[in-house]
Amino acid sequence: MSFRGPSSLCHASIRATTRCRSPYFIQARALQMPVNQIKRGTVIDFRGKIWVIHSYSHHSQGRGGAHYKLDLRDLVGNGKLTERFNSGSNVEVVELETKTYQFLYTDTEIHLLDPTTFETHAFPLSIINAGEKVIPFLQDSMELRVDSHEATPVVIKVPERGTYTVVECDPSPSTATNEGKGTSFKQAKLDVGAHVQVPEFVNIGDKVVVDLLDQRYVSRAK
């Protein structure tokens, strides 16, 4: 994985760097939410502990109905737990305090700028909701949300989508080769250096929309 260096403009305005903790968060409250509405990064109160949902999946059981399997991480002790919840059940979701930052760069951590105080904050790469694969798609000063529980950062949320310019792409397959096979895809390089599969009709200079959670092409930008 390649890392991106800090922008000189932002670096000039940096006064201090803090790690993981920030004074802007308040104690969370909890509410009931259907299990089918949760997402990766959701924080729940379960069996007397606070857990972060690392991943989840839906499983059908034939006549026995269906259930959701949640992979949980203990917010305090970093322990792990896999738990099943029946469809239709509720979980106790912890409300978090959210603050918006601007992306600076990554090394062994992700560094974000507080646009109000111009201080930088360093967070673990492991709490990015889209995973470390999204890092090459992060743009300078892109707004990222950090959700925290009692001053402990829980998840960094990237925007659902981003718009990029194609700077390189493979030649389109010939019409004869693709006849009857539907839309074909080819690899394209974006202006941030990331690569993504795009339909054959996309050309250099086109602006494309990318789903940042899955790092996949969505459409050409209008």
Secondary structure, 3 states (H helix, E strand, C coil): CCCCCCCHHHHHCCCCEEECCCCCCCCCCEEEEEHHHCCCCCEEEECCEEEEEEEEEEEECHHHCEEEEEEEEECCCCCEEEEEEECCCEEEEECCEEEEEEEEEECCEEEEECCCCCCEEEEEHHHECCCHHHHHHCCCCCEEEEEEECCEEEEEECCCEEEEEEEEECCCCCHHHHCCCCCCEEEEEECCCCEEEEECCCCCCCEEEEECCCCEEEEECC
